[in-house]
Amino acid sequence: MLREFWNIVRISFKKRFIVYYVIVWAMTLFGNLPIVTLKFVAFAVFVAASVLFVPIFTSQIVSQVHLLLDFKAREKFPVFSEVNELSKHIGVEVKEVGIVKGCTAFVCMGTVVLGKKLLGLLTFDERQAVVAHELGHIKEMHGLIRFILPLPLSAVPLYAWLQLTSPIFFSEWVTQVILTAMLNIATLAFVTMVVIPLNWYLEVRADRIAAKFVGKENIKSALLKLVNKKDLEEASETHPSVAERVRRIEKLDV
């Protein structure tokens, strides 16, 4: 039963977001409720949500590690002439092109990385649109923004939660360990939750650049080819749904 529920949460962004939300509020209530019984209720809710959050967050870290391993194992190529020309139009510099397995596209340290499956699925113009999207991330330094912004954001809950009061669990030492674990989990959940709109905004910005330099229809058709129809409306922590991205692209005046 637990495994079935985990599978539902793992593939549903909305359910994962509820887990983040419950953890943040349970932690806040635990620190502020004056009645000990209610504190333990909030604690129980926190623990139940954390049982799901920890593997969810771990799986996200693992997926990022896989990307780094793919990047390390990439086939290296000089910048293709069409990519070089496109990068000059957009106003960025590309060091090299990396080819990896799978259906992926990302940038890392000035390298544009493309998956072999992606290259096989898309037409030339659609591939250029995907490349332009990734170049948009470089041009507007989205990677740096994603790295820096969570730092001050994490200070907000830390300041509030460090003031919380707690009943003693068995002993002061055990209580301190429990509170430290709760604080770390709650902070990770809070930061994960609040950077979602930032991630979505940056993806929309990159779509705008792709539409401007390669054409709205090309980035739209590329996105639609790279997602299963049943997942059109499914968002993630890093990307809005493809359906939403397509709707926004259609409204662009470029």
C-alpha positions in Angstrom: 0.0 0.0 0.0 2.8 2.4 0.9 4.6 1.6 -2.3 1.4 2.3 -4.4 1.0 5.6 -2.6 4.6 6.5 -3.2 4.2 5.8 -6.9 1.2 8.1 -7.1 3.1 10.9 -5.3 6.3 10.3 -7.4 4.6 10.9 -10.7 2.2 13.7 -9.6 3.6 17.2 -9.1 0.4 18.4 -7.4 0.7 15.7 -4.8 4.4 16.3 -4.2 3.6 20.0 -3.7 1.0 19.1 -1.1 3.7 17.2 0.7 6.0 20.2 0.7 3.2 22.5 1.9 2.1 20.1 4.7 5.7 19.9 6.0 6.2 23.7 6.1 2.9 24.3 7.9 3.3 21.3 10.3 6.7 22.7 11.3 5.3 26.2 11.8 2.4 24.9 13.9 4.6 22.6 15.9 6.7 25.6 16.9 3.8 27.9 17.8 0.9 25.9 19.2 0.7 26.4 23.0 -0.9 23.1 23.8 1.5 20.1 24.1 -1.1 17.6 22.8 -1.6 19.7 19.6 2.2 20.0 19.2 2.4 16.2 19.1 -0.4 16.1 16.5 1.6 18.6 14.4 4.7 16.5 15.0 2.9 13.3 13.8 1.7 15.1 10.6 5.3 16.3 10.0 6.7 12.8 10.4 4.1 11.3 8.1 4.8 13.9 5.3 8.6 13.6 5.8 8.4 9.8 5.1 7.3 10.8 1.6 9.4 14.0 1.3 12.8 12.4 2.0 12.7 9.9 -0.9 11.1 12.5 -3.2 13.9 14.9 -2.5 16.5 12.1 -2.7 15.2 11.1 -6.1 15.5 14.7 -7.3 19.1 14.8 -6.2 19.8 11.5 -7.9 18.4 12.8 -11.1 20.8 15.8 -10.9 23.7 13.5 -10.3 22.7 11.5 -13.3 22.8 14.7 -15.4 26.3 15.4 -14.1 27.4 11.9 -14.9 25.9 12.2 -18.4 27.7 15.5 -18.8 31.0 13.9 -17.7 30.5 11.0 -20.1 29.4 13.1 -23.1 30.8 12.8 -26.5 32.5 16.1 -27.2 32.2 18.0 -30.5 33.3 21.4 -31.8 30.4 23.8 -31.9 28.4 23.0 -35.0 28.2 25.9 -37.6 24.5 26.3 -37.1 24.8 26.4 -33.4 27.7 28.9 -33.6 25.7 31.1 -35.9 22.6 30.9 -33.6 24.7 31.7 -30.5 26.1 34.8 -32.2 22.6 36.0 -33.0 21.5 35.5 -29.4 24.7 37.0 -28.1 26.3 34.2 -26.1 29.4 32.1 -26.4 29.3 28.3 -26.6 32.5 26.3 -25.7 31.4 23.0 -27.2 28.5 20.7 -28.0 28.1 17.5 -26.0 26.0 14.5 -27.1 24.6 12.0 -24.5 22.2 9.2 -24.4 18.5 9.7 -23.9 16.0 12.5 -24.7 17.5 15.5 -22.9 18.9 19.0 -23.4 20.7 21.2 -20.9 23.6 23.5 -20.6 26.6 23.2 -18.2 29.6 25.4 -18.0 29.1 26.9 -21.4 28.5 23.5 -23.1 25.2 22.7 -24.8 24.3 19.1 -24.2 21.8 17.2 -26.4 20.5 13.7 -26.2 20.7 11.3 -29.1 17.0 10.4 -28.9 16.1 14.1 -28.9 18.2 14.7 -32.1 16.5 11.8 -33.8 13.0 13.0 -32.9 13.3 16.6 -34.0 13.6 18.4 -37.3 16.5 20.7 -37.9 14.5 23.8 -37.0 13.0 22.2 -33.9 16.5 21.2 -32.8 17.6 24.8 -33.3 14.7 26.0 -31.2 15.7 23.7 -28.4 19.3 24.9 -28.6 18.1 28.5 -28.6 16.1 27.7 -25.4 19.3 26.4 -23.8 21.3 29.4 -25.0 18.6 31.6 -23.4 19.5 30.1 -20.1 23.2 31.1 -20.7 22.4 34.6 -21.9 20.3 35.5 -18.9 22.5 33.6 -16.4 19.6 31.4 -15.2 22.0 28.9 -13.6 23.5 31.6 -11.4 20.1 32.9 -10.4 19.0 29.4 -9.4 22.1 28.9 -7.3 22.1 32.3 -5.5 18.4 33.0 -4.8 17.7 30.0 -2.5 20.4 31.2 -0.1 18.5 34.3 1.2 15.2 32.4 0.9 16.3 29.7 3.3 17.1 32.4 5.9 13.4 33.3 6.2 12.2 30.0 7.7 15.5 29.4 9.6 15.1 32.6 11.5 11.5 31.8 12.5 11.9 28.1 13.2 15.1 28.6 15.3 12.8 30.4 17.8 10.4 27.4 18.2 9.6 25.8 21.5 9.4 22.0 21.9 8.4 19.5 24.5 11.3 17.1 25.6 11.4 13.9 23.6 13.0 11.3 26.0 16.0 13.5 26.8 17.4 16.9 25.8 20.0 15.3 23.5 17.3 13.2 21.6 15.1 16.3 21.4 18.0 18.3 19.9 18.6 15.6 17.3 14.9 15.5 16.4 14.6 19.3 16.1 17.7 19.5 13.9 16.4 16.8 11.6 13.0 18.6 11.5 14.6 21.9 10.8 16.7 20.5 7.9 13.7 18.7 6.3 11.4 21.7 6.7 13.9 24.1 5.2 14.5 21.9 2.2 10.7 21.6 1.7 10.3 25.4 2.0 13.1 26.2 -0.5 11.9 23.5 -2.9 8.4 25.0 -2.8 9.2 28.7 -3.1 11.7 28.2 -6.0 9.2 26.5 -8.2 7.7 29.7 -9.5 11.2 31.0 -10.2 12.1 27.9 -12.1 8.9 28.1 -14.2 9.5 31.8 -14.9 13.1 31.1 -16.1 11.8 28.4 -18.4 9.2 30.7 -19.9 12.0 33.3 -20.4 14.1 30.8 -22.3 11.1 29.8 -24.4 10.6 33.5 -25.3 14.2 33.6 -26.6 13.7 30.4 -28.6 10.5 31.8 -30.1 12.2 35.1 -30.9 15.2 33.7 -32.7 13.9 30.5 -34.2 10.2 31.0 -34.4 7.1 30.2 -32.2 6.0 27.2 -34.2 9.4 25.5 -34.0 9.7 25.7 -30.2 6.0 24.7 -29.8 6.3 21.6 -32.1 9.6 20.6 -30.4 8.0 20.7 -26.9 5.0 18.7 -28.1 7.2 16.1 -29.7 9.2 15.7 -26.5 6.3 14.9 -24.1 3.8 12.1 -24.0 0.2 13.3 -24.6 -0.9 12.0 -21.2 1.7 14.3 -19.6 0.9 17.5 -21.4 -0.7 19.1 -18.3 1.8 17.6 -15.8 4.3 20.2 -14.4 7.4 19.5 -12.3 9.5 21.3 -9.7 11.7 22.7 -12.5 9.3 23.1 -15.5 5.7 24.3 -16.0 3.6 21.9 -18.0 4.2 21.7 -21.7 0.6 22.7 -22.3 1.1 25.9 -20.2 4.4 26.6 -22.0 2.7 26.2 -25.4 -0.2 28.5 -24.3 2.3 31.2 -23.3 4.3 30.8 -26.5 1.2 31.3 -28.6 0.6 34.6 -26.8 4.0 36.0 -27.5 4.4 39.0 -29.8 7.8 38.3 -31.3 
